[in-house]
Amino acid sequence: MDSTTYQLATTLVDLLLSPHPPPPSSPPLLLSSYALSLPLLRQTPSDPPPVPSSHPRLFHLLVQLLAKPLGLSYDGLLSLARNRQTMHTRRKAAGVRQDPRHRRGYDETGDITQQARRAQYPPYLMAKIIVESVTGLRGKRSSDAMKDPSTSLLPWSGAPPLPLASAVLRAIAADPLNGPRHDLYRRRLGVEYEIRLQRILDRANIPYTTEDKLRELGASKTPDVLLDCPMGALVGGKWRQVCWIDSKALFGDEHTHKGEVLKQALGYVHRYGPGMILYWFGHAPAGLMWEGVGGEGGGDGKDILVVDRMPEVRMFPNGTTALGGGKRGDGGVGRPFTIEE
């Protein structure tokens, strides 16, 4: 993705995550998509303008409408939105957790989503803070309670003025990006694209060892695919050695890449040699992906190839070459998120 398009994509996503309707100064692409979405939501002129970040159906409609003009799949733009929200949330998480006004607000109104809007914080994560404050549950116990609040929070069903379980369920339903069903969707997507990678390698007769097999063998570092013999990949007119491939069913923005993915990938470089990160839904411009990253262990990109599709030209140790790769996503424009998924 070029720098201009990436800048536009991040701007649009940040506006979608805002606690307010898109302002008139928003990019025309967002304003036109927003206008197209309103009739589908059956809004009447007397209704207040809906806010995408607190209206899951509107949020996902806008992601669907905006993705194609940006050259992304639905899942790609959704992933970028999730990454941006995670970045913003981490910056303010400590302050939100320590602020007693959220618990007081809940005690007065019984409305968790209202506290989330005031704090500009994801409703699901605000619900988790309230649950921990009310119940005293921490860590895995609070996470498990959030997966089944109807049952797990029954002992606190008398919390005024609404039962805690009801307030939590409403907050989960109001969150377009976080919660058990969204976590399940992302896990399924990750498995799906790992299988797609394996099928591409199988069709090309490239031998490999899967992550599961590496774990069975006791390996401490387990990329999604460890090639049984290295291959060369022709990218940007240069041959790059690839010993392993890590499949990422997400959009690789620079913050996620440098803050999470790269640390893991450097472990593979130290153990197995140069490799490749495959961001199925695209990634930020290369300059941003490596800006400010030291060169130790391939941290400057020398030993880690970042791509959004399988390279079309490959070379093997015996000198033979093969043609055929795959388009980004290897499967179309993606599909809208639904609760059933």
C-alpha positions, -999 to +999 in steps of 0.1 A: +000+000+000+014+034-009+018+061+017-011+083+006-036+055+006-023+043+040-026+078+055-062+080+042-070+045+055-057+053+090-076+086+090-109+070+081-104+042+107-097+068+134-129+086+125-149+054+126-136+048+161-145+083+173-173+086+199-190+112+176-206+110+141-183+119+112-178+157+111-184+176+079-146+180+075-143+142+071-129+128+038-157+127+011-153+089+009-164+085+045-192+111+043-207+094+012-204+060+027-220+072+059-249+088+040-254+055+021-256+035+053-283+055+071-312+043+050-301+007+055-304+014+093-339+029+089-330+061+106-357+088+107-348+125+106-358+128+143-333+102+154-299+115+166-270+108+142-257+073+149-220+069+160-202+041+142-180+031+172-211+024+194-233+011+166-219-023+155-241-027+124-233+008+111-196+002+119-194-030+098-215-015+070-190+014+067-160-009+068-176-029+040-182+002+019-148+018+025-126-012+020-128-016-017-120+020-027-089+017-004-078-015-022-083-036+009-106-065+017-133-062+044-112-083+067-081-061+060-098-028+069-114-044+099-080-056+110-065-022+106-094-007+127-087-033+154-050-025+154-056+012+156-080+008+185-056-015+204-029+011+200-051+039+214-065+017+241-032+007+255-021+043+258-050+052+281-057+018+298-040+025+331-057+059+335-092+044+327-087+015+351-077+038+380-105+063+374-132+057+401-158+077+381-166+047+359-177+025+388-197+054+404-214+061+370-223+024+367-237+023+403-259+054+395-271+043+361-265+006+356-253+015+321-218+004+312-219+016+275-225+051+288-193+049+309-174+036+278-186+065+257-176+090+283-141+075+286-138+069+248-130+033+256-142+000+241-175-011+258-163-047+262-131-036+280-151-011+301-174-040+311-145-061+322-132-032+344-167-029+360-170-067+365-136-068+383-146-039+404-180-053+414-171-089+418-135-089+428-127-114+401-093-110+385-072-124+356-086-156+340-116-157+363-128-124+351-121-133+315-141-165+319-170-146+334-170-123+304-175-153+281-207-163+298-220-134+319-256-147+320-244-176+342-212-165+357-225-132+371-257-145+386-244-141+422-243-103+415-277-101+397-289-077+423-264-049+414-286-017+411-303-005+391-299-032+364-285-067+369-248-068+363-251-096+337-276-076+317-254-045+317-224-066+306-244-083+278-255-049+265-219-036+265-207-067+246-234-062+220-224-025+216-188-033+209-180-037+171-145-050+176-141-067+210-157-096+228-159-134+227-176-136+192-150-113+177-121-133+193-136-165+179-139-149+144-102-139+144-091-173+156-110-190+128-096-165+103-061-173+115-066-210+111-082-206+077-053-187+063-027-211+077-045-238+058-045-216+026-007-212+030-002-250+033-024-256+002-003-231-018+029-249-007+013-283-014+003-273-050+039-261-056+054-293-042+073-274-015+081-297+015+076-281+049+069-289+086+039-274+103+038-255+136+019-284+152+045-309+141+073-286+153+057-285+188+054-323+188+091-324+181+098-302+210+109-270+191+109-239+212+103-216+182+075-225+160+067-205+129+035-215+110+057-232+084+093-243+085+105-252+050+124-285+048+149-268+026+154-231+020+140-214-011+148-182-029+120-157-035+123-130-061+108-098-047+114-063-060+140-076-085+161-092-057+165-128-046+157-133-009+164-165+011+133-179+029+137-207+055+103-202+073+070-185+067+047-170+093+011-165+082-007-134+096-044-131+088-044-094+095-033-060+081+003-053+091+004-017+103+037-004+116+028-004+152+016-040+153+045-051+131+073-035+153+056-039+186+044-076+184+051-095+152+088-085+147+098-096+182+085-131+175+100-132+140+135-123+152+133-155+174+128-175+142+157-158+125+180-166+153+169-203+153+163-210+116+177-182+095+160-157+072+123-160+067+091-143+055+061-127+072+030-130+050+004-103+059-026-117+039-046-084+041-018-060+032+006-039+052+019-004+057+045+011+034+079-006+039+096+025+051+072+027+081+075-010+088+113-007+094+116+029+106+135+032+138+142-005+140+178-016+146+196-040+123+205-067+149+192-101+139+177-088+107+157-061+124+163-038+094+145-062+070+176-079+057+166-113+071+129-108+073+109-105+041+075-088+045+049-095+018+011-095+012+011-125-012+032-155-020+061-145-043+054-156-078+090-166-087+108-190-065+142-208-067+153-240-049+187-253-038+191-274-070+188-243-091+153-250-104+128-221-105+090-222-102+063-197-112+030-190-095+021-173-063-012-158-052-030-126-050-034-107-017-058-125+006-060-154-019-097-155-017-115-123-027-126-092-009-136-108+024-170-110+040-188-089+066-186-099+102-217-116+116-226-128+150-232-163+137-196-165+125 
